[in-house]
Amino acid sequence: MEKIALVKNKWAAGMTYDAYQQLIASLLEKEQTTGPNQSPEMVAYTQLNQRRMKRLDKTHHVGEALCEVVSNLPKENWLVISEAWCGDAAQSLPILHKIAACNSAISFRIVLRDEHPELMEHYLTEGGKSIPILIRMNADFTAEIGIWGPRPKPAQEMLRAFKAQQEETYQEFAQRLHAWYAKDKGRLIESELLERIKKQHILKRSPLRTR
């Protein structure tokens, strides 16, 4: 299936942000997570991610400049590819959801990567199935407006450097990565998305909606 048609098709299988959180909670009650890997380690990651998401839900506030720009966008559909065990997704999803909430004309849904491999194949990062990936579609799903993900540029560079060395363990890297997220407080997620939205409208000469 052609990519644009596939995204439209997968939208129907998407969950709201609240439904995604409810799914995670129900799985954790059974000591399970999303995806085929049900190891205790993956369940532990999911428990930690649930706490991260709840903290960001309570504490993160979208910057005024970004919220103003997003509030004036025309209707869009934002689809995020995610998994409950993914630490990058836990650090990004609450922020992306809050950004979308700046505009009631933006619909926001989430699909699970491992349940939709054919979709993930269209959004690889350096050949890998890294998540989360935000796909922005226009109102009638006839065009892809833009993408973001799987992580802010400095975090992606940290991952590249980690893969290129053989001294640091993954656990040590993960601690360092999430310390970076905690220090950044979502600022780069917001600034990268703001830059892309502004650039998109400049290139297309498509004015933001006025009210």
N, C-alpha and C positions, 0 to 999 in steps of 0.2 A: 504493500500500500504506500502511496506517495506520502511524504512526510507531513504536509499540511493536513491532508485528509486523516492521517493516523492520529495526529494530535486532537483533532475534532472528535474522532471516534473514542479516544481514551478519556476525553473530558467527562463523558457519561459515567465512567467508572471512578471518577475522582471523589475524594472525601472533602468535606469542609474541615477547617482547622480544628473545630471542636470535636468532630467525629474522629479525626486522627488522634487527638489526645485521649478520647474515650477508648479507642482501639488499643492504644498503648497501655492504658490502665487495666483494661480487661485481660490483656495478654499477661501482664505482670502478675496479676492475681493468680494466674496458673503457672507462674515462673516460665513464661515464654516471651518471645519477641517476634518481630516480623522477619520474613525471609526463611530460607531452608536451614540455615545454621542455628540450631537451638542449643548451643553449648552454654554451660554456666557463665562463661566469659562474656558471651554476647548478651545474655540476659542481664549481667551486671552492668555492661555498658548502657543498656537500655534504661536501667534504674537510675543511673547517673544522669543520663540525658533527660529523663523526665524531670529531675530536679533542676537541671539547667534551664529547660523550657519554662518551667513554672516561675523561676526567678526572673527570667527576662520578661515574661508576661506581666509581672508586677512592677519591674523597675525600669524597663526601657521606654523612652519617650522619643518619638521621631522628631528630628530637627525641623524647625519651622520652614526653612528654605525648601527642603525636599517635600514636606507635606503640602506646601503651597503649590509647587509644580505638579505634584501628583493629583491634587484635588482638581486641577484644571484640565486633566487629560480627558479625552473622549472615552467612551465605554471600551473596556479591555477585559480579556479573560486571562488570568494568571494561573498557570499550571506548574506545580513544583513536583519534581521527581525526588523521592526521599526514601528513607528507611528508619525505623525506630532506633536501631543500634548505632547509627552514624552520628559521631560527635560533631562534625561540621554542620550537619543538618540541624541538630539541636541548637547550635549557636546561631544559626541563620533564620530558621523558619519563623520563630516568634517575631523577629524584626521584619522580615518580609511581609508577614501577615499584618503587622501594625502599619507598615507603609501602605499596603493595599487598602487598609481601612480608612485612610485619609480621603478616599473617594468612593462614595456609595455606588458609582457606576462600574467599579472594578469587581469582578467576580474572582474568587480565590479558591482553588482546589488542589488537592495533593493526591498523587498516585505512588504506589510502591514500585521501586525499581525492579525487584526480582519477580514481580507478578506481570510486568510489562517489558520484557527484554527487547522486543522489537522496537519499542519507543526509545529505550535507552541507547540502542545502536545508532540512532540519529544524533545523539548528543554526547558523544565521547569527548573526553579531555585528554589530549596527548595519547590517544589510543586506549585509555582506561575508562571504566564505568564509574567515575567519581561523581558523588552527589553531595549536596543538593544541586539541582539544575532548575532555575526558574525560566519558564517559557512564556513570553508575553505574546498573546494573540489578539487580533482585532475583534470587533464585536461579533462578526458573523463567521469567524474562523476561516477566512479566505486568505489571510496573510499572517506571517510571523513578524511581529514588531521588533522583538529583541530577545536576548537571553542573558542570564547572569548565572555565575557559578563556576565551579563548585565551592569556591572560597575566595576571600579577598586576595589580591595580588601578593602582598607580603607573605601570607600564609601559604600560598601556592609555591612561592619561592623557597620557603622553609621546607616544604615537602620535597621539592626537587633536590635540595642540598642534603636532606636526610637520606634519600634514596641513593645519592652518589657516594656516601660514606659508609663505613662498616663498623664504626666504633660505638655509636649511640644505639641503645635498644629502642624498639618501638614504644615501649612504655615510657621511657625517658623522653622520647620525642613528643608523645601525646601530652605529657605533662607540660612540656615547654610550649606546645601549640596552644593548649587551652589557657595557659597563663597569658599568652599573647592576646587571645580573644577577650579575656577578662580585663586586661589593661586597655584594649582598644575600645571596648564598650559599644561595638557595632558601628563606630564612626565610619570605617572604611566601606562597610557594606552599603551604608547610606550614600557616601560620597561617590562611590563607583556607579551606583544606580542612577544618582542624580546626573552625573556626567554623561552617562549613556542616553538618558532620556533627553537631555538638552541637545546633545550631538545629533540624535535621531531627528529631532524636529528642525534643526538647522539644515541638515542634509536634504530632508524631504520638503523643506519650506512649508511644513504643516503647522499652522498656528495652534497653540494650546487653546482649549475651550475657554471662552470668556463667559462670565455670569452676570 
